[in-house]
């Protein structure tokens, strides 16, 4: 743990995860069952993860910021038979037990409250010899719920034994060069699928993981030096926050051990990526993919410089760009991004309609995540926006991401979101919602300066018609923005096509 310097050795991790696996098995849990983990970034997090995965079960990592009602929905919907939480989340965890349908195992680390048993007491005295039938499990995370109620993303188990490497282990080793010498910095919350999956892969490969409690731009740079970090993973908002530090705060850190910085989760503005490459050098990799693992693209720094703005070429699945009716579009034209696989790689738990909606209308093994993009002549993918975020104004398609990218590095702006709002004549019009940098006042003059800047960098029909100011945008630590919350403020009772 980066801040506290608490450590866990491989021997401790192995023995404690085995002990918890025995707790699960003695309580009747079997391969294919689900364990919910509702915890802060905690030294015990991976003990629980590996206990479930080495028992052939699904680990359902629950967003630590959820209320008790929201967390209970996920525990119940996932069918979790066990819930592991921590004293740090006691305010929310306290209300969970009466809301749970069938979750007999409830453990809390660092001190138990009513409704929970002590995690430490439960594993004490358990065998440290592995279960005789260690099958490889998986994690089943829930979508962030940015466009509605979250749904569990469930991939079929592979049938492999726990001792065999997973596909992700092979990817992290083969593409990013992770091995026993790797020191991997994870600045993001572990409940999110990418930090959880990549840290687990580094464990599988024998490396060291360094976990931040929460992201802070100066702390992150300090930890890169302090722990001699070789590999790391980020989201674009983290890059932006580091770039906006004063030069005095950025300078002086020894980053010479840092040889691989990975980013994903949201498209990165070209200017931001260019500045990061100038600063850190050609060590930055980018990938695009979802928890569904229906496909994946990857690019290194050299490929990105040759194709600025790309999220890479496909290393998993065949790319297809299609219109709303499913017809394939030519090179360079934007449409819905599909990946073709030999089988259906995932399902949305308890929601066959949502699963079917992810399929191509004519090809059942072509699936989408809801992103819009285009490919170039070299088959490199460029993301345009999310399907549900596109603004249609007077019949013209407008992609908010392009506008956000143009505005995000303005010195007056800390964060920005662009949404479509009702317009009686045009159907929708473009609005920018801005979180201002510290010390900047939300005045008409400030709005005027930002609009003038937008007019310099964007075509007229893309320029926001108005700007509203918010103290803080509803953005997750994972970099994702709850745009639905912003949209609901403007649409109210309007019959919006956007959900």
C-alpha positions in Angstrom: 0.0 0.0 0.0 1.7 3.2 -1.2 0.7 5.6 1.6 0.9 3.3 4.6 3.7 1.1 3.3 1.8 -2.0 4.6 3.0 -5.0 2.7 1.8 -8.5 2.0 4.2 -11.2 0.9 3.5 -13.9 -1.6 3.5 -16.6 1.2 1.0 -14.6 3.2 -1.2 -14.0 0.1 -1.1 -17.6 -0.8 -1.9 -18.9 2.7 -4.6 -16.4 3.5 -6.4 -16.9 0.2 -6.3 -20.7 0.8 -7.7 -20.2 4.3 -10.6 -18.1 3.0 -11.2 -20.6 0.2 -11.6 -23.3 3.0 -14.1 -21.0 4.7 -16.1 -20.7 1.5 -16.1 -24.5 0.9 -16.9 -25.4 4.5 -19.9 -23.1 4.2 -21.2 -24.9 1.1 -20.1 -22.6 -1.7 -19.1 -24.4 -4.9 -17.5 -23.5 -8.2 -19.7 -21.1 -10.1 -21.0 -19.4 -7.0 -20.4 -15.7 -6.5 -18.6 -13.8 -3.7 -19.2 -10.0 -3.4 -16.3 -7.8 -2.3 -17.3 -4.3 -1.0 -14.1 -2.8 0.2 -11.8 0.2 0.0 -8.4 -0.2 -1.6 -7.2 -2.4 1.2 -4.3 -4.8 1.8 -6.9 -7.6 2.1 -8.4 -7.0 -1.3 -6.4 -9.6 -3.2 -6.7 -12.2 -0.5 -10.4 -12.2 -1.2 -10.0 -12.1 -4.9 -7.6 -15.0 -5.0 -9.7 -17.0 -2.5 -12.7 -16.8 -4.9 -10.7 -17.3 -8.1 -8.8 -20.4 -6.8 -12.1 -21.9 -5.8 -13.6 -21.7 -9.3 -16.0 -18.9 -8.2 -16.9 -15.5 -9.5 -15.6 -12.4 -7.6 -18.1 -9.5 -7.8 -16.2 -6.3 -6.9 -18.7 -3.7 -5.7 -18.1 0.1 -6.1 -17.0 1.3 -2.7 -18.9 4.6 -3.2 -22.3 3.0 -3.4 -25.0 3.5 -0.8 -26.3 0.5 1.2 -29.3 0.3 -1.1 -27.2 0.4 -4.3 -24.7 -2.2 -3.0 -27.5 -4.5 -1.8 -29.0 -4.4 -5.3 -25.7 -5.8 -6.7 -25.2 -8.4 -4.0 -28.7 -9.7 -4.5 -28.8 -9.4 -8.3 -25.4 -11.3 -8.6 -26.7 -14.0 -6.3 -23.7 -13.6 -4.0 -23.5 -16.2 -1.3 -20.8 -14.3 0.6 -20.1 -10.6 1.3 -16.7 -9.4 2.4 -16.3 -5.8 3.5 -14.1 -3.6 5.6 -14.5 -1.3 8.6 -13.7 1.7 6.4 -17.0 1.1 4.7 -19.0 0.5 7.9 -21.4 3.4 7.4 -22.8 1.8 4.2 -22.1 -1.8 5.2 -24.1 -1.4 8.4 -27.4 -1.2 6.5 -26.8 -4.1 4.2 -27.6 -7.3 6.2 -31.4 -6.7 6.4 -31.6 -6.0 2.7 -29.8 -9.2 1.5 -31.9 -12.0 0.2 -29.6 -15.0 0.6 -26.1 -14.2 1.6 -25.2 -16.3 4.7 -21.5 -15.4 4.8 -20.8 -11.8 5.9 -17.3 -10.9 7.0 -15.7 -7.6 7.8 -12.0 -6.8 8.1 -10.3 -4.5 10.6 -13.1 -4.9 13.2 -16.6 -6.3 12.8 -19.9 -4.5 13.4 -23.4 -6.0 14.0 -24.4 -8.2 11.1 -20.9 -9.3 10.3 -18.3 -11.8 11.6 -14.7 -10.9 11.9 -12.8 -11.7 8.7 -9.6 -12.3 10.7 -11.3 -14.7 13.1 -12.9 -16.6 10.3 -9.6 -17.4 8.5 -7.6 -18.0 11.7 -6.8 -21.7 12.1 -8.0 -22.7 8.6 -5.9 -25.1 6.6 -3.2 -23.7 4.4 -3.1 -26.6 2.0 -5.0 -25.9 -1.2 -8.4 -27.3 -2.0 -8.1 -30.6 -3.9 -10.0 -29.3 -6.9 -8.7 -25.8 -7.6 -10.5 -24.7 -10.7 -9.9 -21.2 -12.2 -12.7 -18.7 -11.4 -13.2 -15.2 -12.8 -14.5 -11.8 -11.7 -18.0 -10.6 -12.6 -18.1 -6.8 -12.3 -21.1 -4.6 -12.8 -21.3 -1.8 -15.3 -20.9 1.7 -13.8 -24.5 2.5 -14.3 -23.8 5.7 -16.2 -26.8 5.1 -18.5 -29.1 3.2 -16.1 -29.2 0.4 -13.5 -25.9 -1.5 -13.5 -25.8 -5.0 -14.9 -23.4 -7.8 -14.2 -21.0 -8.8 -16.9 -20.5 -12.5 -16.8 -18.1 -14.5 -18.9 -18.2 -18.3 -19.1 -15.6 -20.0 -17.0 -12.8 -21.5 -19.0 -12.5 -24.9 -17.3 -8.8 -24.4 -16.7 -7.2 -25.2 -13.4 -6.0 -22.5 -11.1 -2.4 -23.4 -11.9 -2.8 -22.5 -15.6 -2.1 -19.0 -16.8 -5.2 -17.0 -17.9 -5.5 -15.2 -21.2 -4.9 -11.9 -19.4 -1.7 -13.2 -17.8 -0.4 -14.1 -21.3 -1.5 -10.6 -22.6 0.2 -8.6 -19.8 3.3 -10.7 -20.2 3.4 -10.9 -24.0 2.5 -7.3 -24.8 3.6 -5.2 -21.8 6.6 -7.4 -20.8 5.5 -7.9 -17.2 7.5 -10.5 -15.2 8.9 -11.2 -11.8 10.9 -7.9 -11.9 7.8 -5.8 -12.6 6.7 -3.1 -10.1 3.2 -2.1 -11.0 1.6 1.1 -9.7 -2.2 1.0 -9.5 -3.6 4.5 -8.8 -7.2 3.6 -9.4 -9.9 1.9 -7.3 -9.6 -1.9 -7.3 -13.4 -2.4 -7.7 -13.0 -1.4 -11.4 -12.2 -4.2 -13.7 -9.0 -3.0 -15.3 -7.1 -2.3 -12.0 -8.3 -5.6 -10.6 -7.5 -7.6 -13.6 -4.1 -6.1 -14.3 -2.9 -6.3 -10.6 -4.0 -9.9 -10.5 -2.1 -10.6 -13.7 1.0 -9.1 -12.2 0.5 -11.3 -9.2 0.3 -14.3 -11.5 3.6 -13.3 -13.1 5.4 -12.9 -9.8 5.7 -9.1 -9.8 5.1 -6.5 -7.2 2.0 -4.3 -7.1 1.8 -0.9 -5.4 -1.7 0.3 -4.6 -2.7 3.9 -4.0 -5.6 4.6 -1.6 -6.8 7.2 -4.1 -5.3 9.1 -6.9 -3.4 12.4 -6.2 -1.2 13.7 -9.1 1.8 14.7 -6.9 1.6 11.5 -4.8 1.5 9.4 -8.0 4.7 11.0 -9.3 6.4 10.6 -5.9 5.4 6.9 -5.8 6.8 6.3 -9.3 10.2 7.4 -7.9 9.9 5.9 -4.4 9.0 2.4 -5.4 11.0 2.4 -8.6 7.9 1.6 -10.6 8.4 -0.1 -13.9 4.7 -0.4 -15.1 1.6 1.6 -14.4 -1.9 2.2 -15.6 -3.9 5.4 -15.9 -7.0 7.1 -17.3 -6.9 10.3 -19.3 -8.3 12.5 -16.5 -5.2 11.5 -14.4 -2.9 12.6 -17.2 -4.8 15.9 -17.4 -4.4 16.5 -13.6 -0.7 15.7 -13.7 -0.1 18.0 -16.8 -1.9 20.9 -15.0 0.5 20.8 -12.1 2.9 23.7 -11.8 6.2 22.9 -13.4 7.8 23.1 -9.9 5.5 20.3 -8.8 6.2 18.1 -11.8 10.0 18.5 -11.9 12.6 16.7 -9.9 11.1 13.1 -9.8 13.3 10.3 -11.0 11.2 8.3 -13.4 14.0 6.4 -15.0 12.7 3.0 -13.9 9.3 3.7 -15.5 9.3 1.8 -18.8 5.6 1.1 -19.5 2.6 3.4 -18.8 -0.7 2.0 -19.9 -3.9 3.9 -20.3 -7.5 3.1 -21.2 -11.1 3.5 -19.9 -11.8 6.6 -22.0 -10.4 8.1 -25.2 -7.4 10.4 -24.6 -7.4 13.9 -26.2 -4.6 14.1 -28.8 -3.0 17.2 -27.2 -3.0 15.5 -23.8 -1.4 12.3 -25.2 1.2 14.3 -27.1 2.2 16.3 -24.0 2.5 13.1 -22.0 4.8 11.5 -24.7 6.9 14.7 -24.6 7.2 14.4 -20.8 7.5 10.6 -20.2 8.9 9.6 -23.6 7.7 6.7 -25.9 6.7 4.4 -23.0 3.0 5.0 -23.3 0.6 2.2 -24.4 -3.1 2.5 -25.0 -5.8 -0.2 -25.3 -9.5 -0.2 -25.9 -11.8 -3.0 -24.6 -14.4 -3.7 -22.0 -15.0 -6.1 -19.1 -17.0 -8.1 -21.7 -13.7 -9.0 -23.4 -15.6 -9.2 -26.7 -12.5 -7.6 -28.4 -9.5 -5.5 -27.8 -7.2 -3.0 -29.6 -3.7 -2.0 -28.6 -1.2 0.5 -29.8 2.3 1.5 -28.6 3.8 5.0 -28.7 5.3 4.5 -32.2 2.0 3.3 -33.6 0.1 6.2 -32.0 2.5 8.8 -33.4 2.0 7.4 -36.8 -1.8 7.3 -36.3 -2.5 10.2 -33.8 -5.7 9.7 -31.9 -6.0 6.0 -32.5 -6.8 3.5 -29.8 -4.9 0.8 -31.7 -5.5 -2.1 -34.0 -7.3 -5.3 -32.9 -5.5 -8.1 -31.1 -8.8 -9.8 -30.1 -11.7 -10.1 -32.5 -12.3 -8.7 -36.0 -13.4 -5.1 -36.2 -16.5 -4.0 -38.0 -17.9 -0.5 -38.3 -21.6 -0.5 -39.0 -24.5 1.9 -39.3 -27.6 1.8 -37.1 -29.2 -0.9 -39.4 -26.1 -3.0 -39.2 -24.7 -2.4 -42.7 -20.9 -2.2 -42.8 -19.4 1.3 -43.5 -16.4 2.1 -45.6 -13.0 3.1 -44.3 -13.0 6.5 -42.6 -16.7 6.6 -41.9 -17.9 6.7 -38.3 -20.4 4.1 -37.0 -21.0 1.6 -34.3 -18.0 -0.5 -33.3 -18.5 -4.2 -33.4 -16.0 -7.0 -32.7 -16.5 -10.4 -34.3 -15.7 -13.5 -32.3 -16.2 -17.3 -32.8 -18.7 -17.4 -30.0 -20.6 -15.1 -27.6 -17.9 -14.2 -25.0 -20.2 -12.7 -22.3 -23.8 -12.2 -21.1 -25.4 -9.5 -19.0 -26.5 -11.3 -15.8 -30.3 -11.7 -15.5 -30.8 -9.5 -18.5 -31.1 -11.5 -21.8 -32.7 -8.5 -23.5 -29.6 -6.4 -22.8 -27.4 -9.2 -23.9 -29.3 -9.5 -27.2 -29.1 -5.7 -27.7 -25.3 -6.0 -27.7 -25.5 -8.3 -30.7 -25.3 -7.2 -34.4 -28.8 -7.5 -35.9 -27.6 -10.1 -38.5 -24.5 -11.6 -36.9 -25.0 -13.1 -33.4 -21.3 -13.3 -32.6 -20.6 -9.6 -33.6 -21.0 -7.6 -30.4 -20.8 -4.0 -29.4 -20.0 -2.0 -26.2 -22.0 1.1 -27.4 -19.0 3.0 -28.8 -18.9 4.9 -32.1 -15.7 5.0 -34.1 -14.0 4.6 -37.5 -11.0 2.7 -38.9 -8.3 4.0 -41.2 -6.6 2.3 -44.1 -4.3 0.5 -41.8 -7.1 -0.9 -39.6 -6.4 1.4 -36.7 -9.5 2.3 -34.7 -10.4 5.8 -33.7 -13.3 6.3 -31.2 -15.7 9.1 -31.8 -18.0 8.9 -28.8 -20.6 6.7 -27.1 -23.8 5.9 -29.0 -26.0 7.3 -26.3 -24.0 10.5 -25.9 -24.3 11.6 -29.6 -26.2 14.9 -30.0 -28.6 15.3 -33.0 -29.2 19.0 -33.7 -31.2 19.9 -36.7 -30.5 16.4 -38.1 -26.7 16.8 -37.8 -24.8 14.3 -35.6 -22.5 16.0 -33.1 -20.1 14.0 -30.9 -19.5 15.6 -27.5 -16.1 13.9 -27.1 -14.6 16.1 -29.8 -15.8 19.3 -28.1 -14.6 18.1 -24.7 -11.2 17.3 -26.1 -10.9 20.8 -27.5 -11.8 22.4 -24.2 -10.3 20.2 -21.5 -6.8 21.7 -21.5 -7.9 25.3 -21.3 -6.2 26.7 -18.2 -9.5 28.0 -16.7 -11.1 24.5 -16.9 -10.6 21.7 -14.4 -13.1 19.3 -16.0 -15.7 19.6 -18.7 -18.7 17.6 -20.0 -20.7 18.3 -23.1 -24.3 17.2 -23.4 -27.3 17.8 -25.7 -30.1 19.8 -24.1 -33.7 20.5 -25.5 -34.1 23.0 -28.3 -37.6 23.6 -29.6 -36.4 24.2 -33.2 -33.4 22.0 -33.5 -34.4 19.1 -31.2 -31.1 19.4 -29.2 -28.4 22.0 -28.8 -24.9 21.7 -27.4 -24.2 22.7 -23.8 -20.9 22.6 -22.0 -20.9 21.9 -18.3 -17.7 23.2 -16.7 -15.9 22.6 -13.5 -13.5 25.6 -13.2 -9.9 25.5 -12.0 -9.2 26.6 -8.4 -9.5 30.3 -8.0 -11.5 31.0 -11.2 -14.8 32.7 -10.8 -18.0 31.5 -12.6 -18.9 34.8 -14.4 -20.3 35.8 -17.7 -16.8 37.0 -18.7 -15.4 33.5 -18.0 -18.1 31.9 -20.0 -17.5 34.3 -22.8 -13.7 33.6 -22.8 -14.4 29.8 -23.0 -16.9 30.2 -25.9 -14.5 32.4 -27.8 -11.8 29.7 -27.4 -14.3 27.1 -28.6 -15.0 29.2 -31.7 -11.3 29.3 -32.5 -11.0 25.5 -32.4 -14.3 24.1 -33.5 -16.7 24.3 -36.5 -19.6 26.6 -35.8 -22.2 23.9 -35.4 -20.1 22.2 -32.7 -19.6 25.3 -30.5 -21.6 25.1 -27.3 -24.6 27.5 -27.3 -24.2 28.0 -23.6 -22.0 27.1 -20.6 -23.1 26.2 -17.2 -20.7 25.9 -14.2 -20.7 23.2 -11.6 -18.6 22.9 -8.4 -17.7 19.3 -9.3 -18.7 17.1 -12.2 -20.0 13.6 -11.3 -17.0 11.7 -12.4 -15.8 8.3 -11.1 -12.2 7.7 -10.0 -12.1 5.4 -13.0 -12.4 8.4 -15.3 -16.0 7.7 -16.4 -18.6 10.5 -16.2 -22.1 10.0 -15.0 -23.5 12.0 -17.9 -27.0 10.7 -17.3 -27.1 12.7 -14.1 -26.2 15.9 -16.0 -28.7 15.2 -18.8 -31.6 14.5 -16.4 -31.2 18.0 -15.0 -31.9 19.5 -18.5 -34.4 17.1 -19.9 -36.6 16.7 -16.9 -40.0 15.5 -18.3 -39.0 15.9 -21.9 -39.4 12.8 -24.0 -35.7 12.3 -24.5 -34.3 9.6 -26.8 -31.3 9.5 -24.5 -31.4 7.2 -21.4 
